[in-house]
Amino acid sequence: MCGSDLHAYHHGLGVAYEEHPISGRKVPLILGHEFSGTVTEIGEGVSNVAIGDKVAIEPNLHCGQCESCRKGNYHMCEVSNAGFIGLSADGGFAEFVVADAKYFHKLPNEMSLEEGALVEPTAVAFHAVRKSKLKVGESAAIFGAGPIGLLTLLCAQAAGASETFVIDVSEERLNKAKELGATYTINPLNEDAVAKIMEVTGNGVAVAFEAAGAQPTVTSALNSLKKQGTLLVIAGFAGEITINPNALLFKEANIVFSLAYANEFPEVIKLISEGRLDVKQVMTKKIQLDDLVEDGLELLIKDKSQAKILVKPN
């Protein structure tokens, strides 16, 4: 389950209200874009997967023909306009799903379907860390310890971050960050996050990841950067925010935005299967499809100790 599923269910955000140009679908739709499964049937000409294969589905819909797709940036497809299986076509909260073969990635035998369901959100974090250009030995701060923030922590550690700071107002989420190996966890309700980061590092972090989508965290993330540091924005925002340009100018800092992923599922699958990204740590609950609303879509709003809830559809 993803935060996007919550926004779609509770507020109707992010779903196709007009017929999507690639899927040809619009609401009502079956949600679920972070999913894996076993191939039970294939169409004519399908050669990349076979019946019985375990697979993860890369859900971002793309045409393959526009300029962005031709350049390999299919997550920026000009036809799809950020459409996803599970938001612009029927998704994974069902016993069976049908999709084009190009969206399927075969999983190694040693990798579980539970891990396969976490390839999609891990790819979001992986893409963000790659775009940040975080180098081995550098320090990083993650503002927001939701599922994407926690997976960003894992990816930053795998990339060689020497020190990691995780900032969140939820003690439950900070405890999970500690379990995942964060060097420091900070609750800004109890202490000044920027002051703590400066005290520890002396001059700030090389990269600050904004995974909360709020004005206070953007401001704090910018102020926590060292000179020529990078603010990497992963989160979406409910509305406009303000930025003090001098906070960037006098540090010669960068702001970089990261959207989804492209061409990174194979690498993420390899890292997970080899144990270099232990994504099982962010699984906090497993439920049945019949309990999706009460123990999933409703629970995630109330229970901040939950990270990734996995749904078994059969």
Secondary structure, 3 states (H helix, E strand, C coil): CCHHHHHHHHHCCCCCCCCCCCCCCCCCCCCCCCCEEECCCCCCCCCCCCCCCEEEECCECCCCCCHHHHCCCHHHCCCCCCCEECCCECCCCCCCCCCCHHHEEECCCCCCHHHHHCHHHHHHHHHHHHHHCCCCCCEEEEECCCHHHHHHHHHHHHCCCCEEEEECCCHHHHHHHHHCCCCEEECCCCCCHHHHHHHHHCCCEEEEEECCCCHHHHHHHHHCEEEEEEEEECCCCCCCCCCCHHHHHCCCCEEEECCCCCCCHHHHHHHHHCCCCCHHHHEEEEEEHHHHHHHHHCHHHHCCCCCEEEEECC
